[in-house]
Amino acid sequence: MNANILQNSNVRVIGEEDNYLVLGHGIGTDQSIWTKILPYFNYGIYRMVFYDLACAGTVNPESYDSERYSTIDAYVDDLIQILDALNVNCCAFIGHSASAMVGILASIRCPDRFTKLVLFGASPRYVNDDGYNGGIEIHDTVHVFQVMELNYPTWVHGSVPEAVGVDMPEAIQEFTQTLLNVRLDISRHVLSTITGTDIRGVLGQVTVRCYIIQMARDLSVPLSAAEYLMQHLGGRTTLENLKTEGHLPHLTAPALLGPAIWRALRRP
């Protein structure tokens, strides 16, 4: 598996430094989502590793195994296999949205392999529960899946502006395209997997340094979810509130997100 993981995941490495920085994107996007924040990074410090999740539209859909990817653990396996294939024994990890979950679980499984986690658009559970506000009601997900099956392009065009959160046609168009690149059955399956995932019970097992970046208004992840992470992650954790709206600040506010990530990477 390791021999093919780099090709299957479109792994790309920039730089030759000894310090590795791995970037994991959210569902509905691919590694191109990082393009606008790269100018804010110091290339002389990190060797940067980009990869595509198995559910991304840039990955061969025929290689997507719905049974294997029915739990988030498969995405954790992929991340660790990528590190193995690249001989990366230690790295910092940036995780957006679902990849924040992946990074958290990977750090629990291999704590010595991660120096810190920088998480944004992050949640331990996206669906509301008794006494917990994850931002989504379970009955709303049923409706979403019905609309997706009925007319996937219509669902994409209707949901993207809410996710983007601001009136930025270029950002809306970019996210619309990467989401449309994902085959309907894969999009529906991964959304079902992520909304069905709950990692609240293992957060205390995290031992690495964590930085949470929370947008002022994110319809996908309310402040309460970020605060829950802050309160329950086992490692030393910092929460920074970013004065921007939407779930994709790397598209809509790179001039705010880029420096925020850089601050998180440079802090002890």
QUISULCOR-V984750 format. One record per run of one state. SS is the DSSP state (H for helix, E for strand, L for the rest). FROM is the first residue (numbers start at 1). TO is the last residue. If there is no record, write none. Layout:
ss=SS from=FROM to=TO
ss=SS from=FROM to=TO
This chain:
ss=L from=1 to=1
ss=H from=2 to=8
ss=L from=9 to=11
ss=E from=12 to=14
ss=L from=15 to=18
ss=E from=19 to=24
ss=L from=25 to=30
ss=H from=31 to=40
ss=L from=41 to=45
ss=E from=46 to=50
ss=L from=51 to=60
ss=H from=61 to=63
ss=L from=64 to=67
ss=H from=68 to=70
ss=L from=71 to=72
ss=H from=73 to=85
ss=L from=86 to=90
ss=E from=91 to=96
ss=L from=97 to=97
ss=H from=98 to=109
ss=L from=110 to=110
ss=H from=111 to=113
ss=E from=114 to=120
ss=L from=121 to=126
ss=E from=127 to=127
ss=L from=128 to=128
ss=E from=129 to=129
ss=L from=130 to=131
ss=E from=132 to=132
ss=L from=133 to=135
ss=E from=136 to=136
ss=L from=137 to=137
ss=H from=138 to=150
ss=L from=151 to=151
ss=H from=152 to=164
ss=L from=165 to=168
ss=H from=169 to=180
ss=L from=181 to=183
ss=H from=184 to=195
ss=L from=196 to=199
ss=H from=200 to=205
ss=L from=206 to=208
ss=E from=209 to=217
ss=L from=218 to=222
ss=H from=223 to=232
ss=L from=233 to=236
ss=E from=237 to=245
ss=L from=246 to=248
ss=H from=249 to=252
ss=L from=253 to=253
ss=H from=254 to=266
ss=L from=267 to=268
